[in-house]
Protein backbone atom coordinates (compact mmCIF):
# COMPACT_ATOMS: atom_id res chain seq x y z
CA UNK A 1 0.00 0.00 0.00
CA UNK A 2 1.28 3.46 -0.90
CA UNK A 3 -0.42 6.51 0.61
CA UNK A 4 -0.42 9.79 -1.33
CA UNK A 5 -2.14 12.75 0.29
CA UNK A 6 -2.18 16.47 0.80
CA UNK A 7 -3.11 19.07 3.39
CA UNK A 8 -4.52 22.26 1.91
CA UNK A 9 -3.51 24.20 5.02
CA UNK A 10 -5.30 27.60 5.16
CA UNK A 11 -6.32 27.57 1.51
CA UNK A 12 -9.52 27.08 -0.53
CA UNK A 13 -13.03 28.34 0.13
CA UNK A 14 -15.95 25.96 0.33
CA UNK A 15 -16.67 26.49 -3.36
CA UNK A 16 -13.05 25.95 -4.38
CA UNK A 17 -12.85 22.85 -2.21
CA UNK A 18 -16.05 21.45 -3.67
CA UNK A 19 -14.79 21.94 -7.22
CA UNK A 20 -11.44 20.28 -6.46
CA UNK A 21 -13.22 17.28 -4.93
CA UNK A 22 -15.65 17.04 -7.83
CA UNK A 23 -12.87 17.02 -10.42
CA UNK A 24 -10.83 14.52 -8.40
CA UNK A 25 -13.78 12.14 -8.04
CA UNK A 26 -14.51 12.36 -11.77
CA UNK A 27 -10.87 11.69 -12.67
CA UNK A 28 -10.67 8.65 -10.39
CA UNK A 29 -13.94 7.29 -11.74
CA UNK A 30 -12.60 7.57 -15.29
CA UNK A 31 -9.18 6.11 -14.45
CA UNK A 32 -9.50 4.04 -11.27
CA UNK A 33 -6.52 3.57 -9.00
CA UNK A 34 -5.31 0.14 -7.94
CA UNK A 35 -6.34 -0.81 -4.41
CA UNK A 36 -2.69 -0.49 -3.37
CA UNK A 37 -2.74 3.31 -3.89
CA UNK A 38 -4.57 5.20 -1.12
CA UNK A 39 -5.22 8.93 -1.75
CA UNK A 40 -6.22 11.28 1.05
CA UNK A 41 -6.94 14.99 1.33
CA UNK A 42 -7.15 17.34 4.31
CA UNK A 43 -9.24 20.45 3.61
CA UNK A 44 -10.00 23.26 6.04
CA UNK A 45 -12.64 22.48 8.67
CA UNK A 46 -15.12 24.75 6.88
CA UNK A 47 -14.99 22.55 3.78
CA UNK A 48 -15.05 19.08 5.32
CA UNK A 49 -18.74 18.36 4.80
CA UNK A 50 -18.79 19.81 1.28
CA UNK A 51 -15.78 17.74 0.24
CA UNK A 52 -17.29 14.65 1.88
CA UNK A 53 -20.41 15.02 -0.25
CA UNK A 54 -18.44 15.46 -3.47
CA UNK A 55 -16.23 12.45 -2.73
CA UNK A 56 -19.12 10.11 -1.94
CA UNK A 57 -18.18 6.76 -3.47
CA UNK A 58 -14.66 7.87 -4.43
CA UNK A 59 -11.68 5.92 -2.99
CA UNK A 60 -10.30 8.97 -1.18
CA UNK A 61 -9.87 9.26 2.58
CA UNK A 62 -10.93 12.59 4.05
CA UNK A 63 -9.01 14.11 6.92
CA UNK A 64 -9.07 17.11 9.24
CA UNK A 65 -6.00 19.25 9.84
CA UNK A 66 -6.55 19.49 13.59
CA UNK A 67 -8.99 18.65 16.37
CA UNK A 68 -9.07 19.07 20.15
CA UNK A 69 -8.69 16.09 22.46
CA UNK A 70 -11.72 16.95 24.60
CA UNK A 71 -15.08 15.58 23.44
CA UNK A 72 -16.79 18.95 24.03
CA UNK A 73 -16.62 21.94 26.33
CA UNK A 74 -15.38 25.51 26.65
CA UNK A 75 -12.75 25.38 23.94
CA UNK A 76 -13.50 28.61 22.13
CA UNK A 77 -12.43 28.39 18.51
CA UNK A 78 -11.67 24.67 18.66
CA UNK A 79 -13.44 21.68 17.14
CA UNK A 80 -13.55 18.21 18.68
CA UNK A 81 -12.75 14.81 17.24
CA UNK A 82 -16.45 14.03 17.41
CA UNK A 83 -17.22 17.11 15.33
CA UNK A 84 -14.73 16.40 12.56
CA UNK A 85 -15.85 12.78 12.41
CA UNK A 86 -19.43 14.00 12.08
CA UNK A 87 -18.34 16.25 9.19
CA UNK A 88 -16.86 13.26 7.36
CA UNK A 89 -13.25 13.03 8.52
CA UNK A 90 -11.69 9.59 8.68
CA UNK A 91 -8.27 10.72 9.84
CA UNK A 92 -6.94 13.74 11.70
CA UNK A 93 -3.56 15.44 11.54
CA UNK A 94 -1.70 16.47 14.68
CA UNK A 95 1.72 17.77 15.65
CA UNK A 96 2.55 19.68 12.45
CA UNK A 97 5.53 21.97 12.99
CA UNK A 98 3.43 25.05 12.17
CA UNK A 99 1.01 24.18 14.93
CA UNK A 100 3.85 23.42 17.34
CA UNK A 101 5.54 26.76 16.58
CA UNK A 102 2.54 29.06 16.12
CA UNK A 103 -0.07 27.56 18.44
CA UNK A 104 1.95 25.97 21.22
CA UNK A 105 1.22 22.35 20.37
CA UNK A 106 3.45 20.10 22.49
CA UNK A 107 4.38 16.44 22.61
CA UNK A 108 1.84 16.06 25.41
CA UNK A 109 -1.04 17.64 23.47
CA UNK A 110 -0.15 15.50 20.46
CA UNK A 111 -0.37 12.41 22.66
CA UNK A 112 -3.76 13.53 23.98
CA UNK A 113 -5.00 14.11 20.42
CA UNK A 114 -3.78 10.71 19.28
CA UNK A 115 -5.67 9.09 22.16
CA UNK A 116 -8.83 11.05 21.39
CA UNK A 117 -8.64 10.30 17.66
CA UNK A 118 -8.46 6.55 18.30
CA UNK A 119 -11.32 6.80 20.80
CA UNK A 120 -13.49 8.38 18.09
CA UNK A 121 -12.62 5.89 15.37
CA UNK A 122 -10.25 8.23 13.52
CA UNK A 123 -6.77 7.44 12.22
CA UNK A 124 -4.18 9.72 13.89
CA UNK A 125 -1.80 11.32 11.38
CA UNK A 126 1.10 12.28 13.63
CA UNK A 127 3.67 14.74 12.27
CA UNK A 128 7.23 14.72 13.58
CA UNK A 129 10.39 16.43 12.40
CA UNK A 130 13.48 18.29 13.53
CA UNK A 131 14.38 21.98 13.06
CA UNK A 132 17.41 22.91 11.01
CA UNK A 133 19.55 23.59 14.08
CA UNK A 134 18.93 20.09 15.40
CA UNK A 135 19.82 18.59 12.03
CA UNK A 136 23.00 20.69 11.87
CA UNK A 137 23.99 19.44 15.33
CA UNK A 138 23.64 15.84 14.18
CA UNK A 139 20.82 15.15 16.64
CA UNK A 140 17.91 14.53 14.25
CA UNK A 141 17.41 10.84 15.02
CA UNK A 142 17.31 11.31 18.80
CA UNK A 143 15.03 14.35 18.54
CA UNK A 144 12.49 12.72 16.23
CA UNK A 145 12.51 9.40 18.07
CA UNK A 146 11.62 11.27 21.27
CA UNK A 147 8.71 12.96 19.47
CA UNK A 148 7.43 9.59 18.25
CA UNK A 149 7.74 8.02 21.70
CA UNK A 150 5.83 10.88 23.33
CA UNK A 151 3.10 10.99 20.66
CA UNK A 152 2.36 7.27 21.03
CA UNK A 153 2.64 7.18 24.82
CA UNK A 154 -1.13 7.03 25.48
CA UNK A 155 -1.84 4.27 22.96
CA UNK A 156 -1.81 0.51 23.39
CA UNK A 157 0.38 -1.54 20.99
CA UNK A 158 -2.61 -2.65 18.93
CA UNK A 159 -3.72 1.00 18.62
CA UNK A 160 -0.28 2.12 17.46
CA UNK A 161 -0.77 -0.18 14.49
CA UNK A 162 -3.61 2.13 13.34
CA UNK A 163 -1.53 5.31 13.36
CA UNK A 164 0.04 7.14 10.45
CA UNK A 165 3.33 8.89 11.14
CA UNK A 166 4.56 11.63 8.81
CA UNK A 167 8.22 12.60 8.99
CA UNK A 168 8.44 16.24 7.96
CA UNK A 169 11.81 17.85 8.70
CA UNK A 170 11.04 21.47 9.56
CA UNK A 171 13.89 22.76 7.41
CA UNK A 172 12.37 21.12 4.30
CA UNK A 173 8.80 22.42 4.68
CA UNK A 174 7.16 25.28 2.82
CA UNK A 175 8.15 27.74 0.13
CA UNK A 176 11.32 28.70 2.02
CA UNK A 177 12.37 25.15 2.81
CA UNK A 178 15.21 23.16 1.30
CA UNK A 179 13.92 19.93 -0.27
CA UNK A 180 15.55 16.94 1.37
CA UNK A 181 17.30 14.12 -0.44
CA UNK A 182 16.46 10.47 0.22
CA UNK A 183 19.93 10.05 1.72
CA UNK A 184 19.20 12.76 4.28
CA UNK A 185 15.85 11.41 5.44
CA UNK A 186 16.15 7.62 5.12
CA UNK A 187 18.15 7.08 8.34
CA UNK A 188 15.69 9.12 10.42
CA UNK A 189 12.74 7.29 8.88
CA UNK A 190 14.35 3.96 9.68
CA UNK A 191 14.63 5.02 13.33
CA UNK A 192 10.96 6.11 13.34
CA UNK A 193 9.91 2.74 11.94
CA UNK A 194 12.08 0.92 14.49
CA UNK A 195 10.60 2.88 17.40
CA UNK A 196 7.04 2.34 16.17
CA UNK A 197 7.70 -1.40 15.89
CA UNK A 198 9.12 -1.47 19.41
CA UNK A 199 6.13 0.37 20.87
CA UNK A 200 3.66 -1.53 18.72
CA UNK A 201 4.91 -4.92 19.90
CA UNK A 202 6.57 -5.70 16.60
CA UNK A 203 3.94 -4.52 14.13
CA UNK A 204 4.75 -0.80 13.91
CA UNK A 205 2.50 1.95 12.59
CA UNK A 206 -0.01 1.55 9.79
CA UNK A 207 2.01 3.75 7.44
CA UNK A 208 5.14 5.86 7.60
CA UNK A 209 4.92 8.89 5.30
CA UNK A 210 7.44 11.46 4.17
CA UNK A 211 6.54 15.13 3.74
CA UNK A 212 8.54 18.27 3.09
CA UNK A 213 9.30 19.70 -0.34
CA UNK A 214 7.66 16.76 -2.13
CA UNK A 215 6.77 17.27 -5.80
CA UNK A 216 6.49 15.27 -9.00
CA UNK A 217 10.25 15.63 -9.52
CA UNK A 218 11.39 13.87 -6.35
CA UNK A 219 8.39 11.73 -5.37
CA UNK A 220 9.55 8.55 -7.11
CA UNK A 221 13.02 8.69 -5.54
CA UNK A 222 11.57 9.33 -2.08
CA UNK A 223 9.36 6.27 -2.42
CA UNK A 224 12.08 4.02 -3.84
CA UNK A 225 15.02 5.09 -1.70
CA UNK A 226 13.51 5.59 1.77
CA UNK A 227 11.38 3.41 4.09
CA UNK A 228 8.34 5.58 3.22
CA UNK A 229 4.96 3.93 2.75
CA UNK A 230 3.75 7.09 1.08
CA UNK A 231 3.99 10.86 0.77
CA UNK A 232 2.31 13.76 2.55
CA UNK A 233 2.37 16.63 0.09
CA UNK A 234 1.80 20.36 0.30
CA UNK A 235 1.51 22.88 -2.51
CA UNK A 236 2.46 20.39 -5.27
CA UNK A 237 -0.95 18.75 -4.76
CA UNK A 238 -3.09 21.85 -4.27
CA UNK A 239 -4.32 21.48 -7.84
CA UNK A 240 -6.17 18.37 -8.98
CA UNK A 241 -3.67 17.87 -11.80
CA UNK A 242 -0.83 18.04 -9.30
CA UNK A 243 -2.34 15.38 -7.08
CA UNK A 244 -3.15 13.17 -10.07
CA UNK A 245 0.48 13.37 -11.23
CA UNK A 246 1.62 12.19 -7.80
CA UNK A 247 -0.98 9.42 -7.74
CA UNK A 248 0.33 8.26 -11.13
CA UNK A 249 3.80 8.05 -9.61
CA UNK A 250 2.34 5.99 -6.76
CA UNK A 251 0.67 3.72 -9.30
CA UNK A 252 3.96 3.14 -11.12
CA UNK A 253 5.68 2.46 -7.82
CA UNK A 254 3.27 -0.31 -6.79
CA UNK A 255 3.46 -1.79 -10.29
CA UNK A 256 7.24 -2.13 -10.15
Secondary structure by P-SEA (a helix, b strand, c coil): cbbbbccccccccaaaaaaaaaaaaaaaaaccccccbbbbbbcccccaaaaaaaaccccbbbbbccccccccccccccccaaaaaaacccbbbcccccccccccccaaaaaaaaaaaaaaccccbbbbbbcaaaaaaccaaaaaaaaaaaaaccccaaaaaabbbbbccccccccccccccccccaaaaaaaaaaaaaaaccccccbbbbbcccccccaaaaaacccccccccccccccaaaaaaaaaaaaaaaac
